[in-house]
Structure formats: structure tokens, C-alpha cells
Amino acid sequence: MKQKRLVIRSIILVILATAVAYTLYANFTKDNVKAVNVGSKAPDFALVDLNGQKHKLSDYKGQGVFLNFWGTWCKPCEKEMPYINNQYHYFKDKGVQVLAVNIGESDLAVSKYVERKKMDFPNVIDKDSQVQNAYGVNPLPVTFLIDPNGDVVKIHTGALTESMVNEFMTQIQPLKEK
């Protein structure tokens, strides 16, 4: 009986020591994760949308990209989606693209939400949070404005109004040649 208790206590001690070591490691290395800043190049990524089409950020070079990170459970995200959709229809033929990145939810949950909200712009799912981590996204929603050269020109955390979405898309719209 004493031997059994000793083994159980030893296992618990090993688990606790592992948890403490991981916590210390995570805290000391969290500053090594470099978040994206205004003026930096937007990290390239490739994600698949709900129709199975691959979207690679670098494929949009020469166009402005309105990159929005969201979740179905996020109330501010829900509020801004109709505004993004309206402005997407206005700007999509003017050199501004929308890429909405859902953070790690199931295809089914995202597709039902997209269908219910009548979202026409490309929605991709970051299943393993690599893009979320590369951009240092937390909390949601977060929008990155990427100019036609691939540079981040603005980062906005929080819900957007329709006038803000319009202003942001205007800001990243490629200049028309005269």
C-alpha cells in the first residue's frame, strides 16, 4: 500500500514539475514571438476557403488586402460582418480584396455561420493557429490593412463601423493610373 502511494505521489510530482517547467518556458519565450507591426511586410500564408480554393496572401500582390481575423462566437465580429460584406461588394472590382480568417473552428460551424450571415467574401480557417500566431492576433476581432506592396499600413483591434470599413478599404485601394 505504501509503495502504491509513493508511485502515485511520484507521478503527481513529475506532472507538476513538467507543468511548472512548461509555464516558465512559455513565459520566457513569449517575447520571441514577433507580432506584425505597421510598416512591416505582412507574413505570407496559404489557407483554404470553404469551397476548397487555396488563398495565398502573396497572390494578392498589387491589390489592397483587408485581412480580418474573426470567430463565430465573437459578438463584435458578428456586428462588423455585414459592413465588411457591403464594402467588399463596392471595392472588390477596385483592387481591394477581403480575406477573413476564422480562428480554428470547424468547417461546419464556419460554413453555417457564413451562410446564415450571407458573407460573400473569402473565408478561410486557420485550423492550427499558425497564421494567428504569425500575426500576433489576440483578442478578436483584429483587422490588418495591407497595401498593394504587401506592407501592413494599419492594424485595428475591435469592432468596425461601416464608415471605418469604407475608410480602411479606401486607404489600401491601389492608385489609379492616369
C-alpha angles and dihedrals in degrees: 000000000000090000091053091051091049091053092048092047090048092051091049090049092051091049092049092047090050091050092049092047092050092048092051091047092049092049095048095046100040091090089058089069102091114212119213114263134198108274095029126110112265109247110250119238140165122218133165123240127221091272093055094255116141117232117197115186093220089059087070095059109139091034132081114251123209099201112193126183114204149153134214090236093053111103096197088050090053091051095052099044096084089050092050090047093050093049092044089061090051098045105032092090092043097066100271120116130190122218114183114196116201113206111238104309127139122274089240095053092046096045092050090049093047091048093047092049093042092231109178100181123091114283118192129182123229095207098175097034093240093131092043089053094044090055095039092236118181131156114024141273104043126162126197119197110211119191124219090269092058095254123136107241100172140010120199124187117196138030121327130219121220092253090053091051090050092048092047094049090047088052093057097037110121115250113257116242114241 
